[in-house]
Amino acid sequence: MKSTYSLTHTNRAMSFTIALTAVACAGAVGHFLEPRLGQAALYVFVFPAVVFSALCCGIGPSIASSLLAAAGLAYWAIVSVPIHGAVFAWRVLGVLAFLAACALIIALAEGHRRENESLRIARGELELRVQERTAELDVANQGLSNLTARLMHLQDEERRRIARELHDSIGQMLAALTMNLTSAESDIERLQNAARNIAESKSIIEEMNQEVRTISYLLHPPLLDEAGLSSAIRWYVDGFSERSKVQIELDIPDHFGRLPQETETAVFRTVQECLTNIHRHSGSPVAQIALSRSEDEVQLKVQDAGRGIPTEKLNEIASAGAPGVGIRGMRERMRQLGGSLEIQSSEKGTTVEARLPVTSPTAADHSQVAA
C-alpha cells in the first residue's frame, strides 16, 4: 500500500514538472520572438503548451500550467510595459480570454480522459469475460474429445463382440441345419423333386453361412488380432477387389511387425473407409495402398484415379467443418492417437495420407486373442 502511494505521488510530481516546464519553455520562446513577431507570439507559443498539459498531464498539472501561463502573460503584457487607457483594457481582456480558452480546453480534455478511462475499464471487464468463456469452452471441448474417444472404443469392442457371436452361435446352428438336411436328403433320394428342393435349400444355407462369415469378418477380422495389421489388410484388399472389381496395388513391407491394438485398428478402419469411398463415390477402376513404418511413425497412403472430391466439399474438409461421418471418423481416430490425416483431391484423383506415432505394443494389447 505504501509503495503504491509513493509511485502515484512520484507520477503526479512528474506530471506537474512536465506541464510547468512546457509552459515555461513556450513562454521563453515567445518572449524571445516577441520583438520580431509582436505580442501575439506569446499567445501563439504558450497556448499549445497549455493544450499539451491538458491532454497529457491531467487536470491538476493543466490548471497549474494555465495559471502560470496567465501570470506570465499578465506580467509581460501589462506589468512590464507601462500602458494606459484602452490598450491596457484590451490586454487585460486578452489575458482573461486566454484563461477562458484554457478552462474550456481543460474541461474538454478532462471529459475525454474520463471517457477513455470508462472505455478502458469496460474493455478490461470484457476481456475478463472472454477469458472465462474461453476457459469454459476449452473444458467443454476436452470433455467432448474424451467422450468421442470413449464412443469409438466402445464401438470397436461392440463390433468385436458381434463378430464373435455371429461366428460362434449362428454359424454353428447353420452348420447343424446343413447336416440335418444332408441326412434328410439321403433318406428321400427316391423323391427327386424333394431332393432337388433340399439341394437348393442347402445351397442357399451355404451362401447364408458364407455371408454371415463375411459380415463377421468385415465387422472385426480375426486376423487383425491374431496375425496383425499387414495380414488383415491383405485379406481385406483381396476380398474387396474381388467384390468391387477395383484393381488395387498393395505395397506393405514383408516384415512389417505388430503395433499397439488401437493403432492397428485405426489404420485398418482408415483403409476400409478409403476403399469404400473409392467404390461409392470416386468411380476409379484402380487404387494404390502404401503402408510403411519408421522408428517413430507409421505412414499410410491411399490413392485413386477417380473424379475427385467437389471443390466446395474439399474446402469444407480443409476448414475442419463437417465433411461427413466417414472422413470425420478417420480424422478423429488419428487425432485421438496423436496422428494426422491429410486429403488432397483434383480431377485426376484423390490422395489420403495418414500418419501415426509408433509406440511399442504391450502384452495386453493383443491378450484378447487368447481370450
N, C-alpha and C positions, 0 to 999 in steps of 0.2 A: 504494500500500500504506500509506503514511504517512497520507494523507488519510482512508482508510477507518478506520484505527486511531483517529485523532483524533475522527472522527464517532461511533464506537462509545463511546469514552471520554466524550464530551460527553453522549450519550444516557443512559449509566449514571449519570453525576453528576446529571443532571436527574431521573432516577427516584428516586435516594436523597433528593434535595432535596424532591420532591413527597411521598414517603412519610413522611419525618420531619416535614415541615411539617403534613401532615394529622393525624398523631398528636398533635403539639404543640398544634394549634388545638383538637382534640377534647378533650384533657386540660384545656386552659384553660377551655373552655366548661363541662365537667363540674365542675371545681373552683369555678367561679363559681356554678353552680346547686346545689352540694352543700348549703349551708345550708337550701335550700328543699326539695330532693328527697331528701336523705340521701346516705350513702356510695355507694349503688348508682348515683348519677348519673355517677360516674367511669367505672364499667364500661359503662354504657349508651352513653356518647358515645365512649369510647376504642375499644371492641371493633369497631364498624362501620368506624372509620378503619383498623384493622389489616386487616380483611377487604378494604377497598378497596385497600390496599397489596399484599396477596397476589394479588388478581385483576388489577391493572393495572400494577404496577411491577416484578414479578419477584421471584425468591426472595431475592436479596441484600437489596434495599430492604425487603422484607416482614419478614425476620429482624431487620434493624436497627430497624425501626419497632416490632416486638414487644418487643424488649429495652428500647427507650426507654419504651414504654408500661408495661412491667412495673416498670422503675425508678421511673417517676413514681408508679405506684400504690403501690409499696412505700414510697416516701418520704411520700406524702400519707396513706396508710392506717396506717403503722406508725411511722415515724421522727418525723414532725411532731407526732404526738399520743401522748404517753407513756401506754402502757396495759400491763397485766399480766394474767397468767393465761390463762383460756380465751378471752377476747376477742382477745388477741394471737395465739393459735394459730389461731383462726378466720380472722383477717385474713391470716395467712401462707398458710393453705390456700387462701384466695380468690385470692391472687396466683399461687400455684402452679397452681391450676385455670385461671386466666386464661392462663398460659403454655402449659398443655397444650392448651387450646382453640385458642390461636394456632398452635401446632405442627400441630394437626390441620387447621386451615384452610389453612395454608401448604402442607401435603402435598397436600391435595385440589386446591388451586389450581395447584400445580406439575404434578400429573398431568394436569389439564385442559389446561394450557398446552402440555404436550408432545404430548398427543393432537391438539390443534389444529394444532401445528406439523407433525406427521406428515401430517395431512389436507391441510394447505397444500402440502406437498411433493408428495404424491400427486396433488393436483389440478393442480399445475404440470406434472408429467410427463404426465398425461392430456391436458391442453390442448396440450402439445407434440406428442403423438402424433396428436391430432385435426388439428392444423395440417399435419403431414406427410401424413396420409391425404387431407386436403382438397386439398393441392397435387398429390398423385398423381392424384386424381380429376379435377382441372382439366386436367391434361396428357392424361389418357385421353379426356375429353370433347372436347378440342380435336382430338385425333387422329381421333376418330370423326366429328367435324364435317367435317374435311378429307377423310376417306375418303368420306363421303356426297356431298360436293360433286363429288369426282372421279368417283364412280359415276354421278351424274346427267349429268355432262358426257359420259362415255363412252357412256351410254345414248342421249343425243341424237345423238352422232356415229354410233353404230351404226344408229339409225333412218334418219338421212340416207343412209348408205351402202346399206342395204337398199332404200330407196325408189328410189335411182338404179339399182341393179341390176335391180329389178323392171321399171322403166320402160325401161331401155336394152336388156336382154338378152331377158327373157321377152316383153316387148311386141313386139320386132322379130320373134321367132320366131313368135309368134301371127299377126302381120301376113303373114309369108311363107306360113304354112299356109293362111291365108284366100285368098291369091292362087292357091295351087295348087288348092285346092278349087273356086275360081271357074273356073279353066281346065278342070278335070275336068268340071265341071257343063256347060260349053258343049259338050264333046265327047260327052256321053251324054244329050243332050236327048231322044233317042228313048226312053230308058228312064225313063218317068215315075216309077216307084217309086223308082229310084235317085236321080233328080233331087230328089224330094221329101225323101228322107233326107239328101241332101247339103245341101239348103237348111236343113233343121232343124239339121244339124251346124254350118253357118255361123252360124246364129242363136245356137246355144249358145256357139260360139267368140267371137262378138262380145260376148255377155254376160260371158264369162270375161275377155275383154280389158278390158271396162269395169270389171269388179270388181277386176282387178289394178291398173288405174289409180287406182280409188277407194282401195284399200288403201294403195297407194304414196303417194297424196296425203295420206291421213289420218296415215300414219306421220310424214311430214315434207313439208308442202305446199311446192312450189317457190315459190309466191307469197310465202311468208314471207321467203325470201332475195332474191327478185327485186323484188317490189313493196312489201314492208313489211307491218307488223302489221295495219293497218286493212284492206287488201285481202284478206289471208289470213283474217281474222275474218269479213268479209262473205261470202267464198266458202264458208267452213265453215258459217256460220249458215244460208245458203240451202240447202245440201245437207242439213244436219241437220234443218231444218224440213220439208223435203220427205219425208225418210225417216221421221221420228218423228211427223209431224202435230202437232207442238207449234208454236203461233204465237209467234214471237219478235219482240219490238220492239227494234231495234238503234239505239243513239244513239252515233255517232262523228263528231267534227268533220271537215269536208271536208279541211282542211289539217292533218292530224294530224302528219305528218312521220315521220322514221325515228328509231329508238332503237338502242342497242347490241344486238348479236345475242343475248346472253344474256338481256337484258331482254325483247326481243320473244318469244323462245322461252318464257320463264317466263309471260308474260301469256297467250300463245296456249294453252299447256298448261293453265293455270288455267281458261280459258273452256271448253276441251274437257272437263275433268273436271267442271265445274259442270253443263254441259248433259247429260253422261252420267248424273250423279246425279239430275237432274230427270227424265230419261226412265225410269230404272230404279226409283227409289225414291219420288219426290215424287208422281207421278200428276197433276201440274199440266198443264192444257192450254195455258197461256201462260207466257211468261218475258220478262224485260226485261234487257237488257245495256246498260250505260252505260260508255263509255271516254273519259276526258279526261286532259288533262295541263296542268300549270302550268310555271313556270320551273324548279322544282326537284323536281317529283313527278309520277308517273303514278298515276291513280286508276281502278280497275276495280270495278264494282258489278253483281252478278248477282242477280236476284230471281225468285221463282216464287210461285205461289198454291196450293201443294200442301198435303199433310197435315203437313208439318213433320218435324223430327228428334225421336225419342223423348227424353224428359227424361233418362233415365239415360245415353244416348249423348251428349247435349248436355253434361251435367256432365263426362263423361269427356273431351270435347274441350276444355272450358273449363279443366280441371285439367292440361292438357298430357299426357294419357295416351296410349293407342294407339288412336285412333278408327278407323283403317283406313288402308290403303295410299294411297288416293286423297287423302284430306284431309291425311295426314302428308306426302305428296309435295308438295302445294301449299304447305303451311306451310314445309317445308324449302327449297323453291325461293325463297320470299320472304325467308326468313331469310338464306340464303346471299348474297343481293344487297342486304342491308341494309334490307329492307322488312318489312311486317307483313300478317297475314291475320286477319280477324275474321269470326265466324259468329254470326248471330242467327236464332233459329227459334221459331215458335209454331204454333198451329193454323191460322193464316192464311197461313203460308208461311215460306220461308227466304230470308235475305239473306246474301250473301257479299261482303265488301269487302276489296280488296287494294290496298296502297299500296307504291310502289317509288320510290326516289330516281332522279332523271334525271341522267345523265351524257352528255356529247357523244359520239356514235358516231365511232369512228376508221375509217380506210380499211380496216384489217384486219378489222373486224367483219363486213363483207359481201364480202370478197375471194373467199370460196368460191363465190360465184355465178358469177364468171367462170371459175373452175376447172371 
